[in-house]
Amino acid sequence: MLADLEELVTCESYSADHAAVARSARVVAAQGSRLLGAPPRTLVVDGITHVQWTFGAPRVLLLGHHDTVWPIGSLKTHPWSVEQGVARGPGVFDMKAGLVQMFHALASLPSLDGLCVLVTGDEETGSATSRPLIEDTARRCSATLVLEPSATGGALKTSRKGASLYDITVHGRAAHSGLEPEKGVNAATELAHQLLALEGVADTVTASIGPGTTLTPTVLRAGTSSNTVPARAEMQVDVRVPNTAAQEAVDRLVRTLEPRVQGTRLHIGGGPHQPPLDADASRDLFALADEQAAQLGLGPLRQAAVGGASDGNYTAGVGCPTLDGLGAVGDGAHADHEHVVTAALPPRARLLARLVEALR
């Protein structure tokens, strides 16, 4: 398993580099073919490469991704290593170790009939090209098992917040800031008003629906030069919601935002992106996994609700029971201390194998 993990980690697969993702897909395909005994179907959508195995009529979907957030060259600063039971390297935790666990778990089964394995290449950027494939496959399955990394201490992820992303653009009017600033309409000032207004949106949703909703302004831009009144300003807003009602309420309130500075115009783009993964979608699967873990002497399992979204949000959103966080035990997704506890690889693979058999 460590040799296979090294092979995947040392093939860098930064999401924005489609050529690198294509190279990674070839490595994933070769590794999966060796362990599963069959070649995959390779799909290239808008230049992004996904890999899929289907055995018979699929009833269980095993879902993962091979792209990472780490730019090409990250191996120089975060090299592959295994020391004192800890494996490190870009993408080792999120989520290449999960792919290794999945392949080895399935290789131990007497038959793969009824399974679909889907490894996408754009999860880290929102799954724009793979979402239709994920949802279409999930609609035909009775369960989805997501090999994203576990929560703290190996807990399975039984609930995830939904996500929305908004692009708020302010249009004003440029003018020389020294000679005739009064002739300008400052888009940056208006953007500041909208920044504060978003706090009110979060407060309103919390008061009417309950806690757990966050609106976080992330990327802000304004102006073209230091002596020009900004004619345009832009802001991206990351929204996380605990349930569909909160997601709908945020969308309604954001779209009713009005300009405060006379002469400015607002354009609001984006909207709900990933539906929430509700605990109801995971309840029965978690109970089954806990039962299998007990039989293997690995229990009791723990569960966690997390703020980050995954492709499991999509599968749950189309009504397919979904259990997430079945991948690696470790920490540091997207961070300098990203790592995997190597001793957990085999037992997590055994648990996955037992769970798949129980579902078939």
SEVEX-649680 format. One record per residue (C-alpha): residue number from 1; chain; z, y, x; residue in one letter. Coordinates in Angstrom, 1 decimal. Each point is the difference from the previous one (the first is absolute). Layout:
# residues N
+-----+--------+--------+--------+--------+---------+
! num ! cadena !      z !      y !      x ! residuo !
+-----+--------+--------+--------+--------+---------+
! NUM !      A !      Z !      Y !      X !       A !
...
+-----+--------+--------+--------+--------+---------+
This chain:
# residues 360
+-----+--------+--------+--------+--------+---------+
! num ! cadena !      z !      y !      x ! residuo !
+-----+--------+--------+--------+--------+---------+
!   1 !      A !    0.0 !    0.0 !    0.0 !       M !
!   2 !      A !    0.8 !    2.4 !    2.8 !       L !
!   3 !      A !   -3.4 !   -0.7 !    1.6 !       A !
!   4 !      A !   -1.8 !    0.8 !   -3.2 !       D !
!   5 !      A !    2.1 !    3.1 !   -0.5 !       L !
!   6 !      A !   -0.9 !    1.2 !    3.4 !       E !
!   7 !      A !   -3.7 !   -0.5 !   -0.8 !       E !
!   8 !      A !    0.3 !    2.1 !   -3.1 !       L !
!   9 !      A !    2.1 !    2.8 !    1.5 !       V !
!  10 !      A !   -2.1 !    0.4 !    3.1 !       T !
!  11 !      A !   -3.1 !    0.6 !   -2.2 !       C !
!  12 !      A !    0.7 !    3.5 !   -1.1 !       E !
!  13 !      A !   -1.0 !    0.9 !   -3.5 !       S !
!  14 !      A !    0.6 !    3.6 !   -0.8 !       Y !
!  15 !      A !   -1.0 !    0.6 !   -3.6 !       S !
!  16 !      A !   -2.2 !    3.1 !    0.7 !       A !
!  17 !      A !   -2.0 !   -1.9 !    2.7 !       D !
!  18 !      A !   -2.3 !   -2.2 !   -2.1 !       H !
!  19 !      A !   -1.5 !   -1.7 !    3.1 !       A !
!  20 !      A !    3.5 !   -1.0 !    1.2 !       A !
!  21 !      A !    0.9 !   -1.3 !   -3.5 !       V !
!  22 !      A !   -3.2 !   -2.1 !    0.1 !       A !
!  23 !      A !    1.0 !   -1.5 !    3.3 !       R !
!  24 !      A !    3.4 !   -0.7 !   -1.4 !       S !
!  25 !      A !   -1.5 !   -1.7 !   -3.0 !       A !
!  26 !      A !   -2.0 !   -2.3 !    2.2 !       R !
!  27 !      A !    3.2 !   -1.0 !    1.8 !       V !
!  28 !      A !    1.8 !   -0.5 !   -3.3 !       V !
!  29 !      A !   -2.9 !   -2.0 !   -1.3 !       A !
!  30 !      A !   -0.1 !   -2.3 !    3.0 !       A !
!  31 !      A !    3.8 !   -0.5 !    0.0 !       Q !
!  32 !      A !    0.0 !   -0.7 !   -3.7 !       G !
!  33 !      A !   -2.9 !   -2.4 !    0.2 !       S !
!  34 !      A !    1.7 !   -2.0 !    2.7 !       R !
!  35 !      A !    3.2 !   -0.3 !   -2.0 !       L !
!  36 !      A !   -1.4 !   -0.3 !   -3.5 !       L !
!  37 !      A !   -2.9 !   -2.2 !    0.9 !       G !
!  38 !      A !   -2.7 !    2.1 !   -1.7 !       A !
!  39 !      A !   -1.9 !    3.2 !    0.8 !       P !
!  40 !      A !    0.7 !    3.1 !   -2.1 !       P !
!  41 !      A !   -2.2 !    2.3 !   -2.0 !       R !
!  42 !      A !   -0.3 !    3.3 !    1.9 !       T !
!  43 !      A !   -0.5 !    3.1 !   -2.1 !       L !
!  44 !      A !   -1.0 !    3.4 !    1.3 !       V !
!  45 !      A !    0.6 !    2.8 !   -2.4 !       V !
!  46 !      A !   -0.9 !    3.6 !    1.1 !       D !
!  47 !      A !    0.2 !   -1.2 !    3.6 !       G !
!  48 !      A !    3.5 !   -1.6 !   -0.4 !       I !
!  49 !      A !    0.3 !   -3.7 !    0.6 !       T !
!  50 !      A !    2.1 !   -2.4 !   -2.2 !       H !
!  51 !      A !    0.4 !   -3.8 !    0.3 !       V !
!  52 !      A !    0.5 !   -2.4 !   -2.8 !       Q !
!  53 !      A !    0.5 !   -3.7 !   -0.4 !       W !
!  54 !      A !   -0.2 !   -1.7 !   -3.5 !       T !
!  55 !      A !    0.8 !   -3.6 !   -0.6 !       F !
!  56 !      A !   -1.0 !   -1.3 !   -3.4 !       G !
!  57 !      A !    1.0 !    2.1 !   -3.1 !       A !
!  58 !      A !    2.6 !    2.4 !    1.4 !       P !
!  59 !      A !    3.4 !    0.0 !   -1.7 !       R !
!  60 !      A !    2.1 !    1.5 !    2.9 !       V !
!  61 !      A !   -1.1 !    3.0 !    2.0 !       L !
!  62 !      A !    1.4 !    0.5 !    3.5 !       L !
!  63 !      A !   -0.5 !    3.6 !    1.0 !       L !
!  64 !      A !    0.1 !    1.8 !    3.3 !       G !
!  65 !      A !   -1.8 !    2.6 !    2.2 !       H !
!  66 !      A !   -1.1 !    0.1 !    3.6 !       H !
!  67 !      A !   -0.4 !    3.7 !    0.5 !       D !
!  68 !      A !    2.8 !    2.1 !    1.6 !       T !
!  69 !      A !    1.0 !    3.6 !    0.3 !       V !
!  70 !      A !   -0.1 !   -0.2 !    3.8 !       W !
!  71 !      A !   -2.9 !    1.9 !    1.7 !       P !
!  72 !      A !   -2.2 !   -1.8 !    2.5 !       I !
!  73 !      A !    1.7 !    0.0 !    3.4 !       G !
!  74 !      A !    3.5 !   -0.4 !   -1.4 !       S !
!  75 !      A !    0.3 !   -3.3 !    2.0 !       L !
!  76 !      A !    0.2 !    2.1 !    3.1 !       K !
!  77 !      A !    3.2 !    1.7 !   -1.2 !       T !
!  78 !      A !    1.3 !   -2.9 !   -2.2 !       H !
!  79 !      A !   -1.2 !   -3.2 !    1.8 !       P !
!  80 !      A !    0.4 !   -3.5 !   -1.5 !       W !
!  81 !      A !    3.2 !   -1.6 !    1.3 !       S !
!  82 !      A !    2.5 !   -2.7 !   -0.9 !       V !
!  83 !      A !    3.4 !    0.5 !    1.4 !       E !
!  84 !      A !    3.4 !   -1.4 !   -1.1 !       Q !
!  85 !      A !   -1.4 !   -1.3 !   -3.2 !       G !
!  86 !      A !   -1.7 !    3.3 !   -1.0 !       V !
!  87 !      A !   -3.8 !    0.5 !   -0.2 !       A !
!  88 !      A !   -1.4 !    3.5 !    0.3 !       R !
!  89 !      A !   -3.4 !    1.6 !   -0.3 !       G !
!  90 !      A !   -2.0 !    2.3 !   -2.3 !       P !
!  91 !      A !   -0.1 !   -1.6 !   -3.5 !       G !
!  92 !      A !    2.1 !   -3.0 !    1.0 !       V !
!  93 !      A !    2.4 !    0.6 !   -3.0 !       F !
!  94 !      A !   -2.4 !    1.7 !   -2.4 !       D !
!  95 !      A !   -1.4 !   -2.4 !   -0.4 !       M !
!  96 !      A !   -1.7 !   -2.4 !    2.5 !       K !
!  97 !      A !    3.0 !   -2.3 !    0.2 !       A !
!  98 !      A !   -0.3 !   -0.5 !   -3.7 !       G !
!  99 !      A !   -3.6 !   -1.2 !    0.4 !       L !
! 100 !      A !    1.1 !   -2.5 !    2.6 !       V !
! 101 !      A !    2.8 !   -1.3 !   -2.2 !       Q !
! 102 !      A !   -2.4 !   -0.3 !   -2.9 !       M !
! 103 !      A !   -2.7 !   -1.9 !    2.0 !       F !
! 104 !      A !    2.6 !   -2.4 !    1.4 !       H !
! 105 !      A !    1.7 !   -0.5 !   -3.3 !       A !
! 106 !      A !   -3.3 !   -0.9 !   -1.7 !       L !
! 107 !      A !   -1.0 !   -2.2 !    2.9 !       A !
! 108 !      A !    3.0 !   -2.2 !   -0.7 !       S !
! 109 !      A !   -1.1 !   -0.7 !   -3.6 !       L !
! 110 !      A !   -1.8 !   -3.2 !   -1.0 !       P !
! 111 !      A !   -2.4 !    2.0 !   -2.1 !       S !
! 112 !      A !   -1.0 !    3.6 !   -0.5 !       L !
! 113 !      A !   -1.6 !   -0.5 !   -3.4 !       D !
! 114 !      A !    0.8 !    2.8 !   -2.4 !       G !
! 115 !      A !    0.7 !    2.6 !    2.7 !       L !
! 116 !      A !   -1.7 !    3.3 !    0.9 !       C !
! 117 !      A !    0.8 !    1.7 !    3.3 !       V !
! 118 !      A !   -1.1 !    3.6 !    0.2 !       L !
! 119 !      A !    0.5 !    2.1 !    3.2 !       V !
! 120 !      A !   -1.2 !    3.6 !   -0.4 !       T !
! 121 !      A !   -0.9 !    2.6 !    2.5 !       G !
! 122 !      A !    1.1 !    3.3 !   -1.7 !       D !
! 123 !      A !    3.5 !   -0.5 !   -1.4 !       E !
! 124 !      A !    1.5 !    2.7 !    2.3 !       E !
! 125 !      A !   -2.4 !    2.6 !   -1.4 !       T !
! 126 !      A !    0.5 !   -0.9 !   -3.6 !       G !
! 127 !      A !   -2.4 !   -2.9 !   -0.6 !       S !
! 128 !      A !   -2.8 !    2.1 !   -1.4 !       A !
! 129 !      A !   -2.6 !   -2.7 !    0.8 !       T !
! 130 !      A !    2.1 !   -3.1 !   -0.6 !       S !
! 131 !      A !    1.8 !    1.0 !   -3.2 !       R !
! 132 !      A !   -2.7 !   -1.3 !   -2.4 !       P !
! 133 !      A !   -0.1 !   -3.3 !    1.8 !       L !
! 134 !      A !    3.8 !   -0.3 !    0.1 !       I !
! 135 !      A !    0.4 !    0.8 !   -3.7 !       E !
! 136 !      A !   -2.9 !   -2.2 !   -1.1 !       D !
! 137 !      A !    1.5 !   -3.0 !    1.9 !       T !
! 138 !      A !    3.5 !    0.7 !   -1.3 !       A !
! 139 !      A !   -1.2 !    0.0 !   -3.6 !       R !
! 140 !      A !   -1.1 !   -3.6 !    0.4 !       R !
! 141 !      A !    3.2 !   -1.2 !    1.7 !       C !
! 142 !      A !    3.4 !   -0.9 !   -1.3 !       S !
! 143 !      A !    1.9 !    1.3 !    3.0 !       A !
! 144 !      A !   -0.5 !    2.2 !    3.1 !       T !
! 145 !      A !    2.0 !   -0.4 !    3.2 !       L !
! 146 !      A !   -0.2 !    3.0 !    2.3 !       V !
! 147 !      A !    0.5 !   -0.5 !    3.7 !       L !
! 148 !      A !    1.1 !    3.5 !    0.8 !       E !
! 149 !      A !    3.1 !    0.2 !    2.2 !       P !
! 150 !      A !    3.4 !   -0.6 !   -1.4 !       S !
! 151 !      A !    2.6 !    2.7 !   -0.8 !       A !
! 152 !      A !    3.1 !    0.4 !    2.1 !       T !
! 153 !      A !    1.5 !   -3.3 !    1.1 !       G !
! 154 !      A !   -2.9 !   -2.1 !   -1.4 !       G !
! 155 !      A !    0.4 !    1.0 !   -3.6 !       A !
! 156 !      A !   -2.9 !   -0.6 !   -2.3 !       L !
! 157 !      A !   -1.5 !    3.1 !   -1.7 !       K !
! 158 !      A !    0.3 !   -0.4 !   -3.8 !       T !
! 159 !      A !   -0.6 !    3.6 !   -1.0 !       S !
! 160 !      A !   -2.1 !    2.8 !    1.5 !       R !
! 161 !      A !   -0.5 !    3.5 !   -1.1 !       K !
! 162 !      A !   -3.4 !    1.2 !   -1.3 !       G !
! 163 !      A !   -1.9 !    2.6 !    1.9 !       A !
! 164 !      A !   -2.1 !    3.0 !   -0.9 !       S !
! 165 !      A !   -1.7 !    2.4 !    2.3 !       L !
! 166 !      A !   -1.0 !    3.6 !   -0.9 !       Y !
! 167 !      A !   -2.2 !    2.5 !    1.7 !       D !
! 168 !      A !    0.8 !    3.6 !   -1.1 !       I !
! 169 !      A !   -2.5 !    2.6 !    1.1 !       T !
! 170 !      A !    0.6 !    3.8 !   -0.5 !       V !
! 171 !      A !   -3.0 !    2.4 !    0.0 !       H !
! 172 !      A !    0.7 !    3.6 !    0.8 !       G !
! 173 !      A !   -2.0 !    2.8 !    1.7 !       R !
! 174 !      A !   -0.3 !    0.8 !    3.6 !       A !
! 175 !      A !    0.5 !    3.5 !    1.5 !       A !
! 176 !      A !    0.9 !    1.5 !    3.3 !       H !
! 177 !      A !    3.7 !   -0.2 !    0.3 !       S !
! 178 !      A !    0.3 !    3.2 !    2.0 !       G !
! 179 !      A !   -2.7 !    2.3 !   -1.5 !       L !
! 180 !      A !    0.2 !   -0.9 !   -3.7 !       E !
! 181 !      A !    2.4 !   -2.7 !   -0.8 !       P !
! 182 !      A !    0.4 !    1.3 !   -3.6 !       E !
! 183 !      A !   -3.6 !   -1.1 !   -0.7 !       K !
! 184 !      A !    0.9 !   -3.6 !    0.8 !       G !
! 185 !      A !    1.6 !   -2.6 !   -2.2 !       V !
! 186 !      A !    2.2 !   -2.2 !    2.1 !       N !
! 187 !      A !   -0.5 !   -3.7 !   -0.7 !       A !
! 188 !      A !    2.8 !   -0.9 !    2.4 !       A !
! 189 !      A !    2.6 !    2.0 !   -2.1 !       T !
! 190 !      A !   -1.2 !   -1.8 !   -3.1 !       E !
! 191 !      A !    0.3 !   -3.4 !    1.7 !       L !
! 192 !      A !    3.6 !    0.9 !    0.9 !       A !
! 193 !      A !    0.7 !    0.6 !   -3.7 !       H !
! 194 !      A !   -1.5 !   -3.4 !   -0.9 !       Q !
! 195 !      A !    2.1 !   -1.6 !    2.7 !       L !
! 196 !      A !    3.1 !    1.2 !   -1.7 !       L !
! 197 !      A !   -1.3 !   -0.8 !   -3.5 !       A !
! 198 !      A !   -0.3 !   -3.7 !    1.0 !       L !
! 199 !      A !    3.8 !   -0.1 !    0.4 !       E !
! 200 !      A !    0.2 !    0.8 !   -3.7 !       G !
! 201 !      A !   -2.4 !   -2.8 !   -0.8 !       V !
! 202 !      A !    2.2 !   -2.6 !    1.7 !       A !
! 203 !      A !    3.1 !    1.5 !   -1.7 !       D !
! 204 !      A !   -1.6 !   -0.2 !   -3.4 !       T !
! 205 !      A !   -1.1 !   -3.6 !    0.4 !       V !
! 206 !      A !    3.5 !   -1.0 !    1.3 !       T !
! 207 !      A !    1.7 !    1.7 !   -3.0 !       A !
! 208 !      A !   -2.3 !   -1.5 !   -2.6 !       S !
! 209 !      A !   -0.7 !   -3.5 !    1.4 !       I !
! 210 !      A !    2.6 !   -0.7 !    2.7 !       G !
! 211 !      A !    0.4 !    0.1 !    3.8 !       P !
! 212 !      A !   -2.3 !   -1.4 !    2.6 !       G !
! 213 !      A !   -3.0 !    2.4 !   -0.2 !       T !
! 214 !      A !   -0.9 !    1.9 !    3.2 !       T !
! 215 !      A !   -2.7 !    2.6 !    0.6 !       L !
! 216 !      A !   -0.5 !    0.7 !    3.7 !       T !
! 217 !      A !   -2.5 !    2.7 !    1.2 !       P !
! 218 !      A !   -1.5 !   -1.5 !    3.2 !       T !
! 219 !      A !   -3.1 !    1.7 !    1.4 !       V !
! 220 !      A !   -0.4 !    3.8 !   -0.5 !       L !
! 221 !      A !   -2.8 !    2.2 !    1.3 !       R !
! 222 !      A !   -0.8 !    3.7 !   -0.5 !       A !
! 223 !      A !   -2.0 !    2.7 !    1.6 !       G !
! 224 !      A !   -2.8 !    0.3 !    2.5 !       T !
! 225 !      A !    1.3 !    2.6 !    2.5 !       S !
! 226 !      A !    3.1 !    2.0 !    0.7 !       S !
! 227 !      A !   -1.5 !    3.3 !   -1.3 !       N !
! 228 !      A !   -1.5 !   -1.2 !   -3.3 !       T !
! 229 !      A !    1.7 !   -0.4 !   -3.3 !       V !
! 230 !      A !   -0.4 !   -3.7 !   -0.8 !       P !
! 231 !      A !   -2.6 !   -0.6 !   -2.7 !       A !
! 232 !      A !    0.8 !   -3.7 !   -0.3 !       R !
! 233 !      A !    3.1 !   -2.1 !    0.4 !       A !
! 234 !      A !    0.4 !   -3.8 !   -0.5 !       E !
! 235 !      A !    3.0 !   -2.3 !   -0.4 !       M !
! 236 !      A !    0.3 !   -3.8 !   -0.4 !       Q !
! 237 !      A !    2.9 !   -1.4 !   -2.0 !       V !
! 238 !      A !    1.3 !   -3.5 !    0.3 !       D !
! 239 !      A !    1.7 !   -1.2 !   -3.2 !       V !
! 240 !      A !    2.1 !   -3.1 !   -0.4 !       R !
! 241 !      A !    1.2 !   -1.2 !   -3.4 !       V !
! 242 !      A !    2.3 !   -2.8 !   -1.2 !       P !
! 243 !      A !   -2.0 !   -0.8 !   -3.2 !       N !
! 244 !      A !   -3.2 !    0.7 !   -1.9 !       T !
! 245 !      A !    1.7 !    2.6 !   -2.3 !       A !
! 246 !      A !    1.0 !    2.1 !    3.0 !       A !
! 247 !      A !   -3.5 !   -0.3 !    1.5 !       Q !
! 248 !      A !   -1.6 !    1.2 !   -3.3 !       E !
! 249 !      A !    2.6 !    2.8 !   -0.3 !       A !
! 250 !      A !   -0.7 !    1.3 !    3.5 !       V !
! 251 !      A !   -3.7 !    0.0 !   -0.6 !       D !
! 252 !      A !    0.3 !    1.9 !   -3.2 !       R !
! 253 !      A !    2.3 !    2.6 !    1.6 !       L !
! 254 !      A !   -2.0 !    0.5 !    3.2 !       V !
! 255 !      A !   -3.2 !    0.6 !   -2.0 !       R !
! 256 !      A !    1.7 !    2.8 !   -1.9 !       T !
! 257 !      A !    0.9 !    2.0 !    3.1 !       L !
! 258 !      A !   -1.2 !    3.6 !   -0.3 !       E !
! 259 !      A !   -0.7 !    2.6 !    2.7 !       P !
! 260 !      A !    2.7 !    2.6 !    0.6 !       R !
! 261 !      A !   -1.9 !    2.5 !    2.1 !       V !
! 262 !      A !   -2.5 !    2.1 !   -1.9 !       Q !
! 263 !      A !   -3.6 !   -0.7 !    1.0 !       G !
! 264 !      A !    0.6 !   -3.6 !    1.3 !       T !
! 265 !      A !   -1.4 !   -3.2 !   -1.5 !       R !
! 266 !      A !    1.3 !   -3.5 !    0.3 !       L !
! 267 !      A !   -1.9 !   -3.3 !    0.3 !       H !
! 268 !      A !    2.1 !   -3.2 !   -0.4 !       I !
! 269 !      A !   -1.6 !   -3.2 !    1.2 !       G !
! 270 !      A !    1.2 !   -3.5 !    0.4 !       G !
! 271 !      A !    2.5 !   -1.8 !   -2.2 !       G !
! 272 !      A !    1.7 !   -3.4 !   -0.5 !       P !
! 273 !      A !   -1.1 !   -2.4 !    2.7 !       H !
! 274 !      A !    2.2 !   -3.1 !    0.0 !       Q !
! 275 !      A !    2.0 !   -1.2 !   -3.1 !       P !
! 276 !      A !    3.6 !   -0.9 !    0.5 !       P !
! 277 !      A !    0.9 !   -3.6 !    0.8 !       L !
! 278 !      A !    2.7 !   -0.6 !   -2.6 !       D !
! 279 !      A !    2.8 !   -2.4 !    0.6 !       A !
! 280 !      A !   -1.1 !   -1.9 !   -3.1 !       D !
! 281 !      A !   -3.2 !   -1.0 !    1.8 !       A !
! 282 !      A !    2.0 !   -1.7 !    2.7 !       S !
! 283 !      A !    3.0 !   -1.4 !   -1.8 !       R !
! 284 !      A !   -1.2 !   -3.6 !   -0.6 !       D !
! 285 !      A !   -1.7 !   -0.3 !    3.3 !       L !
! 286 !      A !    3.1 !    1.2 !    1.9 !       F !
! 287 !      A !    2.1 !   -2.6 !   -1.8 !       A !
! 288 !      A !   -2.5 !   -2.7 !    0.9 !       L !
! 289 !      A !   -0.1 !    1.2 !    3.6 !       A !
! 290 !      A !    3.8 !    0.0 !    0.1 !       D !
! 291 !      A !    0.1 !   -3.5 !   -1.3 !       E !
! 292 !      A !   -2.4 !   -1.2 !    2.7 !       Q !
! 293 !      A !    1.9 !    1.8 !    2.7 !       A !
! 294 !      A !    3.2 !   -1.7 !   -1.1 !       A !
! 295 !      A !   -1.7 !   -3.4 !    0.3 !       Q !
! 296 !      A !   -1.1 !    0.9 !    3.5 !       L !
! 297 !      A !    3.5 !    1.2 !    1.0 !       G !
! 298 !      A !   -1.3 !    3.6 !    0.3 !       L !
! 299 !      A !    1.7 !    1.6 !   -3.0 !       G !
! 300 !      A !    1.2 !    1.9 !   -1.7 !       P !
! 301 !      A !   -2.9 !    2.4 !    0.1 !       L !
! 302 !      A !    0.6 !    3.7 !   -0.4 !       R !
! 303 !      A !   -2.2 !    2.5 !   -1.8 !       Q !
! 304 !      A !   -0.7 !    3.7 !    0.4 !       A !
! 305 !      A !   -1.7 !    2.9 !   -1.8 !       A !
! 306 !      A !   -2.0 !    2.2 !    2.4 !       V !
! 307 !      A !   -1.8 !    3.3 !   -0.2 !       G !
! 308 !      A !   -3.2 !   -1.0 !    1.8 !       G !
! 309 !      A !   -2.9 !   -1.4 !   -2.0 !       A !
! 310 !      A !   -2.2 !   -2.9 !    0.9 !       S !
! 311 !      A !   -2.9 !   -1.9 !   -1.4 !       D !
! 312 !      A !    2.6 !   -1.9 !   -2.0 !       G !
! 313 !      A !    0.2 !    3.1 !   -2.2 !       N !
! 314 !      A !   -3.6 !   -0.6 !   -1.0 !       Y !
! 315 !      A !    0.5 !   -3.7 !   -0.8 !       T !
! 316 !      A !    3.1 !    0.7 !   -2.1 !       A !
! 317 !      A !   -1.8 !    2.8 !   -1.7 !       G !
! 318 !      A !   -2.6 !   -2.3 !   -1.4 !       V !
! 319 !      A !    2.7 !   -2.3 !   -1.3 !       G !
! 320 !      A !    0.2 !   -2.7 !    2.7 !       C !
! 321 !      A !    3.5 !   -1.0 !    0.9 !       P !
! 322 !      A !    0.5 !    1.2 !    3.6 !       T !
! 323 !      A !    2.5 !   -0.7 !    2.8 !       L !
! 324 !      A !   -0.2 !    2.2 !    3.1 !       D !
! 325 !      A !    1.6 !    0.1 !    3.4 !       G !
! 326 !      A !   -0.5 !   -3.7 !    0.8 !       L !
! 327 !      A !   -1.2 !    0.9 !    3.5 !       G !
! 328 !      A !    1.8 !    0.7 !    3.3 !       A !
! 329 !      A !    3.6 !    0.7 !    0.6 !       V !
! 330 !      A !    0.5 !    3.0 !    2.3 !       G !
! 331 !      A !   -0.1 !    3.8 !   -0.2 !       D !
! 332 !      A !   -1.9 !    3.1 !    0.9 !       G !
! 333 !      A !   -3.2 !    0.0 !   -2.0 !       A !
! 334 !      A !   -2.2 !    2.8 !    1.2 !       H !
! 335 !      A !    2.7 !    1.0 !    2.6 !       A !
! 336 !      A !    0.5 !   -0.3 !    3.7 !       D !
! 337 !      A !    2.6 !   -2.7 !   -0.4 !       H !
! 338 !      A !   -2.2 !   -2.2 !   -2.1 !       E !
! 339 !      A !    0.9 !   -3.7 !    0.6 !       H !
! 340 !      A !    0.3 !   -3.5 !   -1.4 !       V !
! 341 !      A !    2.8 !   -2.5 !    0.4 !       V !
! 342 !      A !   -1.9 !   -3.0 !    1.3 !       T !
! 343 !      A !    2.6 !   -2.6 !   -1.1 !       A !
! 344 !      A !   -0.7 !    0.9 !   -3.6 !       A !
! 345 !      A !   -3.7 !   -0.8 !    0.1 !       L !
! 346 !      A !    0.2 !   -3.8 !   -0.6 !       P !
! 347 !      A !    2.6 !    0.0 !   -2.7 !       P !
! 348 !      A !   -1.8 !    2.8 !   -1.9 !       R !
! 349 !      A !   -3.2 !   -2.0 !    0.3 !       A !
! 350 !      A !    1.8 !   -3.1 !   -1.4 !       R !
! 351 !      A !    1.4 !    2.0 !   -2.9 !       L !
! 352 !      A !   -3.5 !    1.3 !   -0.9 !       L !
! 353 !      A !   -1.4 !   -3.5 !    0.1 !       A !
! 354 !      A !    2.7 !   -1.3 !   -2.3 !       R !
! 355 !      A !   -0.5 !    2.9 !   -2.4 !       L !
! 356 !      A !   -3.8 !   -0.5 !   -0.1 !       V !
! 357 !      A !    0.5 !   -3.7 !   -0.8 !       E !
! 358 !      A !    2.5 !    0.8 !   -2.7 !       A !
! 359 !      A !   -2.4 !    2.4 !   -1.6 !       L !
! 360 !      A !   -2.9 !   -2.5 !   -0.1 !       R !
+-----+--------+--------+--------+--------+---------+
